[in-house]
Amino acid sequence: MNIYFACSITGGRELEAVYQQMVAALEAEGHIIPTSHLAQAEAMHGERALSPQDVYERDVNWIRACDALIAEVSVPSHGVGYEIGFALNIGKPVLCLYSEERRVSKMITGNTDPTLTVRSYTTLDEALQLMRNFLNGI
């Protein structure tokens, strides 16, 4: 499956290791993740070379082409919120995952769109299982 993985870049990178493990698990299961580079430590450096217009066009085209969007939303990010809204608007299934110890915007947790799934997790293994369950349901 082609999965757009969304995570915070400029909003904060404290969960970078979690992002990397999520992407690695998805790729190990044979999924295509066009945004896998965004989970890497070099993400900020690589993105600086692109204009805002280039990033926007690239990302919305990747969202249009994906089968689903998975977002780790524990760290607030304007971009991730926009990507989630864009994906929902064009009918893509979206999974939002967040660490149970974090507060998440009520715009995410209160959204009743039938193509949106929002789940908290306490361990990385639990998050990985939630991703598998979501993808198996598509």
N, C-alpha and C positions, 0 to 999 in steps of 0.2 A: 504494500500500500504506500502511496505517496502522502507523507505526513508533514505538515508545516509545524515545526516546534517553535513556540514563542517563549522568550524569556527576557528578563530585564537586561539591558545593556548599559544605557546611561543612567538608569535609575538606581543602580547598585548591583554589585557582583558578588555579594557575600555568599550566595548559593551556587556559585559557579561549579563546584565539584558535584553538586546534585544535578545540575543541568547536564554536565558531561556524562554522568552515569545513566541518566534517563535516555539521552541520545544514543549512547553505546548499547543500551539494552534494546532499544527500538531497531537499531541497525543490525544487531546480532540476530534478531528475529526476522531479518530480511526486508525490513521497511526502508524506503528511500526517504531521506530527510534532507531536503535542499538547504535547510537552515542549520545544519549540523555545525558549521563553522562558528555560529553565534554562541555556542556553548563553550568554546575554547577560550583560553586566556588571551589570545591574540585578537579577539573579536573587536575590541575598541580600536586597535591599530588599523585593522583592515577596513573597518567602516569609515574611518577618517578620510580615506582616499576617495570616497564616493561623495557626490553631491547629494543634498537632501532629495532632489528630484529623482536621481538615479536609484536611491534606496527605496523611495516610495514606489516607483514603477516596478522595480525588481520584486519587491515584497508582495504587492497586490497581484502581480502575475503569478507568483508562486502560490498565493492563497487560492487564486482562481483555478490553478492546475491541481491542487491537492485534493485528496479524498477526505481528509479530516485535519483539524487543527487541534494540537495539544499545547496548552499553555501552563507553565508553572507561574502562578500569580502571587506567591508569597511576598515578593518584593514589588512594591508599586512601580508601574511603568506606564507612561502615557501611550507609548508605542504599542505595547502589548494590549492595552485596553482597546486601542483603535483597531488592531488586527482582529481581536475577538469580535468586535462589533461588525467589522467588514465581513468576516467569514459568516457570521450569523445572517447578515443581510442578504448574502447570496446563497443561503441555504446549506452551508457546510456544517457537518456535525462538529461540535467543539467540546473538548474536555478541559476544564480548568481545575488544576490541582494546587493545593496549598498546604503548607505545614500547619498542623492543628494549633500550634502555639502562636501563629501570626494572625493579625487582623486583616481582613480583606474587604474591599469596597462592597457596600450593599448593592451597588449597580451590578456587580457580578453575582453575589450570593442571593439577591432578590429577584433575579431575572428568571422568568418562567417560560422562556422560549423552549419549545419541545426539542430543538436540536442542540440545546446546551445542557451539559452535565457538569456539575460542580461538586467536587469531593475534597475532603481534607484527609491528610495522612499523618501518621505519627512516625513511621520509619520509611526508609527508602524502599525496602522490599514491599511494603504496603502500597506505596505509590506506583511501583512497577506493576503490581498485580491490578491496580485500578486502571492503568493504561491498557493492559492486556484485555481486561473485561470490556472496557469501552470499545476497543478495536474489534473484538469478537462480536460485539453487538451491532456492528455496522454492516 
